[in-house]
Amino acid sequence: MGRLIGGDPSLLRRINAAVVLRELRGAREPLTLSDLARSTGLSRPTVEGIVEGLVDAGLAAESAGAVGDTRRQGRPARRYRFRAEAGHLLGVEVGPHRVSAVLSDLAGRRLGTADRAASEHTGAEERLELVGETTGELLDRSEVARSTLRAVGVGTPGIVRDDGSVRLCTALPGWTGLPLGERLRRRFRCPVLVENDANSAVVAERWQGVAAGCDDVVMVLAGLSPGAGSLIGGRLHRGFGGAAGEIGALHLLGREAFPERLLSTTGEPLHPLDEAAVAEVFALARAGDDLAGKAMERFIQRLVHDVAALVLALDPELVVVGGWAAGLDGVLGPLREELARYCLRPPRVALSMLGDAAVATGALRLALDHVEEQLFRVEGR
Amino acid sequence: MGRLIGGDPSLLRRINAAVVLRELRGAREPLTLSDLARSTGLSRPTVEGIVEGLVDAGLAAESAGAVGDTRRQGRPARRYRFRAEAGHLLGVEVGPHRVSAVLSDLAGRRLGTADRAASEHTGAEERLELVGETTGELLDRSEVARSTLRAVGVGTPGIVRDDGSVRLCTALPGWTGLPLGERLRRRFRCPVLVENDANSAVVAERWQGVAAGCDDVVMVLAGLSPGAGSLIGGRLHRGFGGAAGEIGALHLLGREAFPERLLSTTGEPLHPLDEAAVAEVFALARAGDDLAGKAMERFIQRLVHDVAALVLALDPELVVVGGWAAGLDGVLGPLREELARYCLRPPRVALSMLGDAAVATGALRLALDHVEEQLFRVEGR
């Protein structure tokens, strides 16, 4: 059902090739041409021609090991598998305090990770260099040639334009206005997908984390400058100008203190983005320090406020809390209580499962989506 | 392009009939069979058969007045038009203080309106009676038979389930749990679409108001219990449980006063839902009363807070302010200032164009959508 009418034989060939390739990729074990003809409804000669083409393109290979009953006839039928190793993808997080990267094959299997520390003062060029070093090291260590990269996904703070340039970013010096996608495309010589970090994180939690199976999800990356990413009907909600979920200013609306003040135990505000100081406050609080405990309470209260505002606006099925807060004991209790109090229909609330890896993992998923769209997309299906 | 392959001739007939009907409805003047054959690409005999069927069904009629050159041949070609009068639709607002209704034909042309006052204490049965009285009067006055109703749209405060029952409504006594859609379906004997009032209002502003041409819109119905409706990519965003935009509790998050308190000039809170008292405060403020002016300032500040939270979460292209605030002089100025201050990408802000009529008009549009879906929908187009 739903195939296109039309007289374009090359389109039809492409569609059929995508169908066969998808079958090969989805199969648990290598398939014979007969298997493929049966499951796709295509004729055996058509399947044979397509598989030859896929083998030539390096996307399919004859399986080395024979599977199943090989003795039924003199010679076993040839079996084919998807060559996930035919291409590779990178997911990269560019954050205020580190650059991290994850490498996978075309099946999304993770081949390795790497990261480098940065500081909130690291300039744009230096930060781009760190991206090059981190990914270069990862490729070398994994013995993967840069030329096999099919796509790179990048998660970054700030508002990102469709072309991958940074519209506005207050967290990274020199980042606003940077043609990030273009710069990295030149480096990697393949498609580069740039996405807001919280948006990447919510994609990751749905792929491999706590939001699996959920289509309506809000994820909050808690920090001194918190951000949120939302899935609506299973799709990223970026907003009209890519600024959806940029909730850093919610704190200010109530005319109350900034998080730097809320978390301070000295009366002096913490330095913005000084996560080490924050970690210290959290550690002190856990150790029973009274002032630090009170500071943490104020911070959690603020987080609850942010999350509640998002929930009232969007009514998601699930709220995922990540960023610093993923490491906070006892953030879920107050959050659930307050949401039950203020929301007419309170959502489920869960901590991030992927933690530190969420942004890079989501960026990898976006790169994979892009490649799968090219390889497997069949119009009308 | 995009027609379905398939062996179902009745489906094909239905598709072709929808195509012809849509052409007739969209035409500025009556069309000949040749006109229709040309614009639809169908054969003339096919068009003729379809038009006969549409005439039998009452959806098309031969046009009385001859149009264009009638002397070219002995007899002018017959011309046909869409019979918008073949069916009627109602849009109904059920609010705390009134029930209002608007009547249209199948082309969405407004034939009349009616309303009845209610109070916030009016019980559910009595309020349903008011719906019957208001719409009965409107139909009688417009000389439209109830049997010609094709669909009724209803906008109501609260969270509405897909089946048209009220999941939760704090504004109308006895409304929570009411099978509103079913009760009205029995009364009107046609499909009844029930929708949250703010959701209806944003649909209306896009149809005939200030949001025409905008796909990403947040509309705030300001009141003692404010609500919001959002369009994302041109579609209503209802949320996972239908509670998106139920921002009544945003006020509470900052631990600040309720609107009843914010608007009070006596130190005693206003009665919840007492809009007369609110109108008086607004009038006093406009007359230069100092206390009332301060009360209004507090109220506007709160409204700005609510809107900013929605904007940060959703990043719409346009914010429409309706409800009471649509009558507030000077609400737009502070709103724009604050949004520019807090939002990384501030949206456009406008007052509702439809004012009091927004909810009923949006409900009418939803009813019209339903009927058009049935009459004109062609799969794959």
Chai-1 contact restraints between the chains, C-beta under 6 A:
chainA,res_idxA,chainB,res_idxB,connection_type,confidence,min_distance_angstrom,max_distance_angstrom,comment,restraint_id
A,I5,B,I5,contact,1.0,0.0,6.0,A-B,restraint_1
A,I159,B,L344,contact,1.0,0.0,6.0,A-B,restraint_2
A,L168,B,L344,contact,1.0,0.0,6.0,A-B,restraint_3
A,D216,B,F240,contact,1.0,0.0,6.0,A-B,restraint_4
A,G239,B,D315,contact,1.0,0.0,6.0,A-B,restraint_5
A,F240,B,D216,contact,1.0,0.0,6.0,A-B,restraint_6
A,F240,B,D315,contact,1.0,0.0,6.0,A-B,restraint_7
A,F240,B,P316,contact,1.0,0.0,6.0,A-B,restraint_8
A,F240,B,E317,contact,1.0,0.0,6.0,A-B,restraint_9
A,G241,B,D315,contact,1.0,0.0,6.0,A-B,restraint_10
A,G241,B,R345,contact,1.0,0.0,6.0,A-B,restraint_11
A,A243,B,D315,contact,1.0,0.0,6.0,A-B,restraint_12
A,A243,B,L344,contact,1.0,0.0,6.0,A-B,restraint_13
A,A243,B,R345,contact,1.0,0.0,6.0,A-B,restraint_14
A,A244,B,L314,contact,1.0,0.0,6.0,A-B,restraint_15
A,A244,B,D315,contact,1.0,0.0,6.0,A-B,restraint_16
A,E246,B,L344,contact,1.0,0.0,6.0,A-B,restraint_17
A,I247,B,L312,contact,1.0,0.0,6.0,A-B,restraint_18
A,A249,B,Y342,contact,1.0,0.0,6.0,A-B,restraint_19
A,L250,B,L312,contact,1.0,0.0,6.0,A-B,restraint_20
A,L252,B,Y342,contact,1.0,0.0,6.0,A-B,restraint_21
A,L253,B,H305,contact,1.0,0.0,6.0,A-B,restraint_22
A,L253,B,A308,contact,1.0,0.0,6.0,A-B,restraint_23
A,G254,B,G254,contact,1.0,0.0,6.0,A-B,restraint_24
A,H305,B,L253,contact,1.0,0.0,6.0,A-B,restraint_25
A,A308,B,L253,contact,1.0,0.0,6.0,A-B,restraint_26
A,A309,B,A309,contact,1.0,0.0,6.0,A-B,restraint_27
A,L310,B,A313,contact,1.0,0.0,6.0,A-B,restraint_28
A,L312,B,I247,contact,1.0,0.0,6.0,A-B,restraint_29
A,L312,B,L250,contact,1.0,0.0,6.0,A-B,restraint_30
A,A313,B,L310,contact,1.0,0.0,6.0,A-B,restraint_31
A,A313,B,A313,contact,1.0,0.0,6.0,A-B,restraint_32
A,L314,B,A244,contact,1.0,0.0,6.0,A-B,restraint_33
A,D315,B,G239,contact,1.0,0.0,6.0,A-B,restraint_34
A,D315,B,F240,contact,1.0,0.0,6.0,A-B,restraint_35
A,D315,B,G241,contact,1.0,0.0,6.0,A-B,restraint_36
A,D315,B,A243,contact,1.0,0.0,6.0,A-B,restraint_37
A,D315,B,A244,contact,1.0,0.0,6.0,A-B,restraint_38
A,P316,B,F240,contact,1.0,0.0,6.0,A-B,restraint_39
A,E317,B,F240,contact,1.0,0.0,6.0,A-B,restraint_40
A,Y342,B,A249,contact,1.0,0.0,6.0,A-B,restraint_41
A,Y342,B,L252,contact,1.0,0.0,6.0,A-B,restraint_42
A,L344,B,I159,contact,1.0,0.0,6.0,A-B,restraint_43
A,L344,B,L168,contact,1.0,0.0,6.0,A-B,restraint_44
A,L344,B,A243,contact,1.0,0.0,6.0,A-B,restraint_45
A,L344,B,E246,contact,1.0,0.0,6.0,A-B,restraint_46
A,R345,B,G241,contact,1.0,0.0,6.0,A-B,restraint_47
A,R345,B,A243,contact,1.0,0.0,6.0,A-B,restraint_48
